[in-house]
Amino acid sequence: MTNAKFPAPPDYWDAEPQMMTARELREALEDLWEWVDRAESVHEDQAPPIRLIEDVRTLMRSIITERVERHSEEPGRTAE
């Protein structure tokens, strides 16, 4: 699935954001963002397929959505 020259993304595919702690969500998002940043920065002949990067970004969106939802439920805070 990935180019042999570039490491696979962190394995959070089966993670359920609703079941993760705030710390786990933050760490997962940081890990995934670091991978995407590196994947988009390398030369195209070493980069993973665009589809894989898009899939990782979709996973990141689900984590961000959960984080925003949790923050919006805290008294005195807004979703922004």
C-alpha positions in Angstrom: 0.0 0.0 0.0 2.9 2.4 0.7 6.0 3.1 -1.3 8.8 0.9 0.0 11.0 4.0 0.4 8.6 5.7 2.8 7.4 4.4 6.1 3.8 3.5 6.7 1.7 5.9 8.7 1.1 5.4 12.4 -1.5 2.7 12.8 -4.6 4.4 14.2 -6.9 2.8 11.6 -9.0 0.8 14.1 -9.0 3.5 16.8 -12.3 4.9 17.9 -11.9 8.5 18.8 -14.9 8.5 21.1 -13.2 5.8 23.2 -9.8 7.6 23.4 -8.7 9.9 26.2 -7.9 13.5 25.5 -4.2 12.7 25.7 -4.5 9.8 23.3 -6.4 12.0 20.8 -3.7 14.7 21.0 -0.9 12.3 20.6 -2.5 10.4 17.7 -3.2 13.7 15.9 0.4 14.8 16.5 1.8 11.4 15.2 -0.5 11.5 12.1 0.3 15.2 11.4 4.0 14.6 11.6 3.7 11.7 9.1 1.6 13.7 6.7 4.0 16.6 6.9 6.9 14.3 6.0 5.0 12.5 3.3 4.1 15.8 1.6 7.7 17.1 1.9 9.6 14.3 0.3 10.4 14.0 -3.4 7.5 12.4 -5.3 9.4 9.3 -6.3 9.8 8.6 -2.6 6.4 9.7 -1.4 3.5 7.4 -0.5 0.5 7.4 -2.8 -1.7 10.5 -2.7 -4.7 8.3 -1.8 -2.9 7.1 1.4 -2.2 10.7 2.4 -5.8 11.5 1.8 -6.9 8.5 3.9 -4.7 9.7 6.8 -6.1 13.2 6.5 -9.6 11.7 6.8 -8.6 9.9 9.9 -7.1 13.1 11.3 -10.5 14.9 10.6 -12.3 12.3 12.7 -9.9 12.9 15.6 -10.2 16.7 15.3 -14.0 16.4 15.2 -13.9 14.5 18.5 -11.6 17.0 20.1 -13.7 19.9 19.0 -16.9 18.2 20.3 -15.3 17.6 23.7 -14.1 21.2 24.0 -17.5 22.5 23.1 -19.1 20.5 25.9 -16.9 22.2 28.5 -18.6 25.0 30.5 -17.4 28.5 29.3 -15.8 27.2 26.1 -16.9 27.4 22.5 -16.2 25.0 19.7 -13.8 27.5 18.1 
